[in-house]
Structures are given as structure tokens and as C-alpha cells.
Amino acid sequence: MGLLAVLTPKTTDLLQGVNLVLVGMMGSGKTTAGRRLAQVLRYRFCDTDALIEKISGQSVPDLFAQQGEAAFRDLETQVLAEVAGYTRTVVATGGGAVLRPENWSHLHHGLVAWLDVPPAVLSQRLGGDRGRPLLQGSGPNLETRLTEILDARRPYYAQADVHIRMDTAPMSQVVEHILAAIADHLAKHPPRGRRTSSPH
């Protein structure tokens, strides 16, 4: 029996239906890992940026360009409030979702895991991505720009329940690492007081 087969039922039992919320920098793998985690945990998957695009009828870059970051953040808070009412869902958040204090009241309805990826790795992943509003104009200084953003956000990401340092391992190993970290945390800190039943 593989490690994933051992970790998955243990983590599912410990989660008690509570959402798993992934935070971290753009390019940290929240969506990719989130989809895989939802699959193995038999949870739903939700990407807040995708929900924002659905609500607004615009892409995230277009929202930033036409309405500004503040308008985007308002929609993000609205979406996080809605998602907080879900259960048994893996939620991939946008990289800046941690910046507003009011968002944390929504994020902490679930177990929050920070996927922490070094700027050098993020730079490699995002080098060809032209759709990131906060990276426009970075050019050859992309890693420096990512380091600046991460340094500014680090105190916010650090409010997560679980801190998971990531590298370039295959996704199967990444998922195992995340499940193990979550199971270890929940064994010591059961999710009492978090939302475990849907209000709907």
C-alpha cells in the first residue's frame, strides 16, 4: 500500500468535513495541488479566481486593468464569504487573498495551508506568463519582483494553520507532503469550532 493510500483516509477523518484552504504566492501550485487533493480526499474543488471571473464576466487581468485592484479585492472578499459556507471543499485562493484582515474571518472557516515556494522556483514557473497583473513590467527582474511581493506578504501567509515548504518535487510527492503536514497538524489541533456542516 502506497503512502498516499495511507495518508488520505487518515487526513479525511481528521478534517471532519472542514474545508481545506490553500494560500500562497502566484505560481505556488495551489490550483494544481488543490485539484489533486480534492480528488484524493473526495472533496469538491473551488478556485476563487475562477469564481471571480465567472461573477464579473471578465478575466482577472481585465478586471485589474479596467476596474483596478481594489475592485478585484472587493469581489475576492465577496467570493471568500460565499465559499466559507461550503463544506468538504478544497479552496485555491488568489495570492493576495491574505492581505485583507476581514478575509481571514472567512479563510479560517477552513483549515488554512500555506504552500511556500522559493522565488527562484516561482520565477521559473512564471517566466512565460503574461497574465499576472502584479508582474507586468518585471522583465528580467522577475525573481526580484517576486521576492519583494513574498517578503511583503510573508507575515500574512504565516497566519496559516499549516506551513508547507514546497520544492520542485513531482505532484504525487507534493500531495503526499501536504496530506502528511495536515494530518500531523490536525492530530494535535482537531478542527473544533470550525464550520463542519453546511448552512444550506
C-alpha positions, -999 to +999 in steps of 0.1 A: +000+000+000+014+034-010+019+063+013-009+082-004-033+054+003-023+055+040-024+093+044-057+100+026-082+083+048-064+095+079-064+131+068-101+128+057-111+115+091-092+142+109-106+170+087-142+161+097-156+177+066-139+210+072-127+228+041-090+228+031-080+264+021-047+268+002-029+301+003+004+312-012+021+331-040+011+331-076+027+300-092+029+281-059+007+253-073-025+260-053-048+251-082-028+221-095-023+207-060-058+217-050-074+197-078-054+166-069-061+170-032-098+173-039-097+141-059-080+120-033-099+134-004-132+131-023-138+168-018-151+194-042-126+219-057-130+256-059-107+282-074-116+317-061-101+335-091-122+314-114-153+323-094-144+360-096-141+357-134-175+339-135-192+366-114-177+396-132-177+382-167-141+394-170-106+378-167-085+388-137-061+408-159-090+427-174-105+434-140-072+448-128-068+469-160-103+482-162-116+485-126-084+484-105-070+462-078-094+475-052-125+464-072-109+430-077-102+427-039-138+436-032-150+407-054-125+384-038-138+392-003-174+385-016-163+352-030-144+341+001-175+349+022-196+327+000-170+299+000-168+300+038-203+284+038-192+254+019-181+221+034-158+193+021-142+216-004-106+223-013-103+260-020-074+275-040-072+313-032-056+341-051-021+351-040-033+383-024-063+369-006-045+371+027-039+408+026-073+420+039-079+413+076-116+407+070-108+378+046-092+359+075-126+355+092-137+337+060-105+318+054-104+304+090-138+286+084-115+260+069-080+247+077-056+271+060-024+257+045+004+279+031+022+265+001+056+282+004+077+281-028+110+299-032+110+329-055+136+313-078+112+284-084+083+308-089+103+328-114+110+296-134+073+287-134+060+322-142+087+334-167+064+330-197+032+340-180+020+374-193-014+373-175-002+383-140-011+419-133+013+424-104+042+412-125+037+435-155+069+452-165+091+429-143+111+417-173+145+403-164+139+413-127+110+388-122+127+369-094+134+402-076+098+413-080+085+380-067+109+382-037+095+417-029+059+405-031+067+374-010+085+395+017+056+419+020+031+390+023+051+366+044+036+379+077+001+373+063+008+339+049+023+330+083-012+332+098-020+299+081-026+269+103+000+248+084+032+260+067+043+237+039+076+244+023+075+233-014+101+225-039+102+210-074+091+175-064+066+156-086+029+164-079+023+130-064+050+137-038+038+172-032+003+159-024+017+133+000+037+160+017+007+183+021-015+154+034+012+144+059+016+180+072-022+185+075-027+151+093+002+160+117-014+194+125-049+180+129-037+152+152-025+179+176-052+205+169-086+190+160-108+214+140-132+222+169-151+254+164-147+254+126-177+250+103-184+213+098-219+214+085-234+234+056-259+262+064-278+254+032 
